[in-house]
Amino acid sequence: MAEEKSRLPQEAASLPEEEDPAAAAASRPRSESGASAPARPRHTRPPRDPAVARAYRSGRALPGRVEQVVKGGFEIKLGRVRAFCPFSQMDLRRVERPEEFLGRKEFFRVIRYRRGGEDVVVSRRAVLEEELGEQAKYVRATLREGAVMRGRVVRLVPFGAFVDLGAGVTGLVHVSELAHTRVERPEEAVEVGQWVSVKILRLDDDKGRISLSVRQASPDPWAEVAQRFAPGTEHTGRIVSVSEDGATIELAAGVEAWLGALRLPPRQENRLGGWNPGGEARVRVLEVDIARRCIEVIPAHSDGLAPQLGLEAGASLTGRVERVERSGVVVWLGPAHSGFLPAAWTGLPRGANLHRRFAVGQEVQVEVVEVRRGRIRLALHGVRPVAESAPQERRSASPRDDQQQEEAGTFRNTLADALRAALEERR
């Protein structure tokens, strides 16, 4: 018996066996002293290819040839044995076309070896992952905050896009950093497989996170705004959003302008009626502030009401009713120009209901009575304005004082009429 054991090949005796260690120990014969005898190998025949057995024990990769596609994977000719490589172990990504690997020679790692080489499973993915890990170490060592480099978009998520910088080292580009324009979804700016230039914003070695920016790696569109969108020039833009305060208009990629609602003529339903997101608008640049990245525009055609320039007393204008107050009517004369029409200069009897005569958005013919300290006082066309106080007092009074005096005079007159009516009833 001892001679037979000595004749067994050492490599076959050292091959791993898939059996329960406890059951194997229980099945071993015991000596007279009670100690278990050395375990005998289950397979006494030598391995078909000792090189494959050694590669399994050492973890070394071996070259192999892809022979054919079988159920669940590939048949690999590895030395003098035929091995099996599952589809999931052939590549780092899912194998879409198995026939493309036929006849190719690749390196494989033996991940299972049984029955002297009759049951061998190999993996090409393990070899690729090891190589990729070494390359990833080199790529990470070269990354620096503020550097600009090329990468490939590998995955899109609702909050941004993951970009591969090389060797599987990926960073996240937040949706706000994908473009100079507003981006609601990453699909609007990039797509999977696209190569992009990114700037490294932050490296977090503790958490293994890399923050990137596509926006900061591309030229700033505001660098040429002063030349392209000078005040007074007209442009056609796309309406991005509309609110009660105004509309945001995209003049170029990454360049947006603001159109205030007060720049538009008042309407009975809504100042921004007809301004819908996604539509086009023709606007005129009013002001450009590069430091604040702000462009203010007005409509190129203000519904037939052109901006009134050089307002002077005595000028006849066409305006629209902006709002009706107790003491008078505010009339919109044009973008950035509104005047006040006192109730006494509307031609209506004292105490008349102004809401019945004037409606928001209604066109009215008015005359400029006075322009002082940015305040424009109007009178309805054909109505002769009557001075409410002496000229000397009016020059010293402020616009706010004028309004207070108008309201106080109306109150005094109403109170006096009420007292007279009460005295007449007593008589």
Residue pairs with C-beta under 8 A, 6 or more apart in sequence:
5 40
8 41
8 44
9 46
9 47
11 46
11 47
11 50
11 53
11 54
12 41
12 43
12 44
12 45
12 46
12 47
12 116
13 41
14 57
15 41
15 43
15 47
15 53
15 113
15 116
16 113
17 24
17 41
17 42
18 114
19 42
24 39
25 36
25 39
28 36
28 37
28 38
28 39
29 36
29 37
30 36
30 37
31 37
43 115
43 116
45 116
46 116
47 53
47 116
47 117
48 80
48 81
48 116
48 117
48 118
49 78
49 79
49 80
49 81
49 117
51 62
51 79
52 62
52 78
52 79
52 80
52 81
52 83
52 110
52 113
52 117
52 120
53 113
53 117
54 60
55 61
55 62
55 109
55 110
56 110
56 112
56 113
59 109
60 109
61 107
61 108
61 109
61 127
62 78
62 79
62 107
62 108
62 109
62 110
62 122
63 105
63 106
63 107
63 108
64 76
64 77
64 78
64 79
64 83
64 105
64 106
64 107
64 108
64 122
65 76
65 77
65 103
65 104
65 105
66 74
66 75
66 76
66 85
66 101
66 102
66 103
66 104
66 105
66 106
67 74
67 75
67 76
67 77
67 82
67 102
68 74
68 75
68 102
69 75
69 98
69 99
69 102
70 84
72 86
72 87
73 84
73 85
73 86
73 87
73 89
73 90
74 84
74 85
74 87
74 90
74 98
74 101
75 82
75 83
75 84
76 82
76 83
76 84
76 85
76 108
76 122
77 83
78 108
78 110
78 120
78 122
80 117
81 117
81 120
82 120
83 108
83 110
83 120
83 121
83 122
84 120
84 121
84 122
85 108
85 121
85 122
85 123
85 124
86 121
86 123
87 94
87 95
87 98
88 94
88 125
89 111
89 121
89 122
89 123
89 124
89 125
89 126
90 98
90 101
90 124
90 125
91 124
91 125
91 128
92 125
92 128
92 129
92 132
95 101
106 124
106 127
107 124
107 127
108 122
108 123
108 124
108 127
109 122
109 123
109 124
109 126
109 127
110 120
110 121
110 122
111 121
111 122
111 123
111 126
112 119
112 120
112 121
113 119
113 120
114 120
132 167
132 168
135 166
135 167
135 168
136 167
136 168
136 169
138 167
139 165
139 166
139 167
139 169
140 169
143 165
143 169
143 200
143 203
143 210
144 200
144 203
145 200
145 201
145 202
145 203
146 199
146 200
147 199
147 200
148 197
148 198
148 199
148 200
148 217
149 165
149 197
149 198
149 200
150 195
150 196
150 197
150 198
151 163
151 164
151 165
151 166
151 171
151 195
151 196
151 197
151 198
151 212
152 163
152 164
152 193
152 194
152 195
152 196
153 161
153 162
153 163
153 164
153 190
153 191
153 192
153 193
153 194
153 195
153 196
154 162
154 163
154 164
154 170
154 192
155 161
155 162
155 170
155 192
156 162
156 186
156 187
156 190
156 191
156 192
157 186
158 175
158 185
158 186
159 174
159 175
160 172
160 173
160 174
160 175
160 177
160 178
160 186
161 172
161 173
161 175
161 178
161 186
161 189
161 190
162 170
162 171
162 172
162 173
163 170
163 171
163 172
163 173
163 196
163 198
163 212
164 170
165 171
165 198
165 210
169 210
170 210
171 198
171 200
171 209
171 210
171 211
171 212
172 209
172 210
172 211
172 212
173 190
173 198
173 212
173 213
173 214
174 211
174 213
175 183
175 184
175 185
175 186
176 183
176 215
177 201
177 212
177 213
177 214
177 215
177 216
178 186
178 189
178 190
178 214
178 215
179 189
179 214
179 215
179 218
179 253
179 254
180 215
180 218
180 220
180 221
180 253
180 254
180 255
181 250
181 253
181 254
181 256
182 240
182 256
183 189
189 214
190 196
190 214
196 214
196 217
197 214
197 217
197 218
198 212
198 213
198 214
198 217
199 212
199 213
199 214
199 216
199 217
200 210
200 211
200 212
201 211
201 212
201 213
201 216
202 209
202 210
202 211
203 210
203 211
204 210
204 211
220 254
221 252
221 253
221 254
221 255
222 254
222 255
222 290
222 293
225 255
225 288
225 290
225 295
226 288
226 290
228 252
229 235
229 251
229 255
229 257
229 285
229 288
229 295
230 285
230 288
231 285
231 286
231 287
231 288
232 284
232 285
233 284
233 285
234 282
234 283
234 284
234 285
234 300
235 251
235 282
235 283
235 285
236 280
236 281
236 282
236 283
237 249
237 250
237 251
237 257
237 280
237 281
237 283
238 249
238 250
238 278
238 279
238 280
238 281
239 247
239 248
239 249
239 250
239 275
239 276
239 277
239 278
239 279
239 280
239 281
240 247
240 248
240 249
240 250
240 256
240 277
241 247
241 248
241 277
242 248
242 272
242 275
242 276
242 277
244 261
244 272
245 260
245 261
246 258
246 259
246 260
246 261
246 263
246 272
247 258
247 259
247 261
247 272
247 275
247 281
248 256
248 257
248 258
248 259
249 256
249 257
249 258
249 259
249 281
249 283
249 297
250 256
250 257
251 257
251 295
255 295
256 295
257 283
257 285
257 295
257 296
257 297
258 294
258 295
258 296
258 297
259 281
259 283
259 296
259 297
259 298
259 299
260 296
261 271
261 272
262 271
262 335
262 336
262 338
263 297
263 298
263 299
263 335
263 336
264 271
264 272
264 299
264 302
264 303
264 335
265 271
265 302
265 303
265 305
265 320
265 332
265 361
266 320
266 321
266 322
266 323
266 332
266 360
266 361
267 273
267 360
267 361
268 359
268 360
268 361
275 281
281 299
282 299
282 300
282 301
283 297
283 298
283 299
283 300
284 297
284 298
284 299
284 300
285 295
285 296
285 297
286 296
286 297
286 298
286 335
287 294
287 295
287 296
288 294
288 295
288 296
289 295
298 307
298 335
298 336
299 335
302 334
302 335
305 318
305 319
305 320
305 332
305 333
305 334
306 334
307 334
307 335
307 336
307 337
308 317
308 333
308 334
308 337
311 333
311 337
311 368
311 371
311 376
312 368
312 371
313 368
313 369
313 370
313 371
314 367
314 368
315 367
315 368
316 365
316 366
316 367
316 368
316 381
317 333
317 365
317 366
317 367
317 368
317 378
318 363
318 364
318 365
318 366
319 331
319 332
319 333
319 334
319 339
319 363
319 364
319 366
319 378
320 331
320 332
320 361
320 362
320 363
320 364
321 329
321 330
321 331
321 332
321 358
321 359
321 360
321 361
321 362
321 364
322 330
322 331
322 332
322 338
322 360
323 329
323 330
323 360
324 330
324 354
324 355
324 358
324 360
325 354
326 343
326 354
326 407
327 342
327 343
327 403
327 406
327 407
327 410
328 340
328 341
328 342
328 343
328 345
328 346
328 354
328 406
329 340
329 341
329 343
329 346
329 354
329 358
329 364
330 338
330 339
330 340
330 341
331 338
331 339
331 340
331 341
331 364
331 366
331 378
332 338
333 339
333 376
337 376
338 376
339 366
339 368
339 376
339 377
339 378
340 375
340 376
340 377
340 378
341 364
341 366
341 377
341 378
341 379
341 380
342 377
342 379
342 406
343 350
343 352
343 354
343 406
343 410
344 350
344 386
344 388
344 406
345 369
345 378
345 379
345 380
345 383
345 385
345 386
346 352
346 354
346 357
346 358
346 380
346 383
347 380
347 382
347 383
348 354
348 357
350 410
350 413
351 414
358 364
364 380
364 381
365 380
365 381
366 378
366 379
366 380
366 381
367 378
367 379
367 380
367 381
368 376
368 377
368 378
369 377
369 378
369 379
369 385
370 376
370 377
371 377
372 399
373 398
373 399
375 399
379 385
387 394
388 394
388 402
388 405
388 406
388 409
389 397
389 405
394 402
397 405
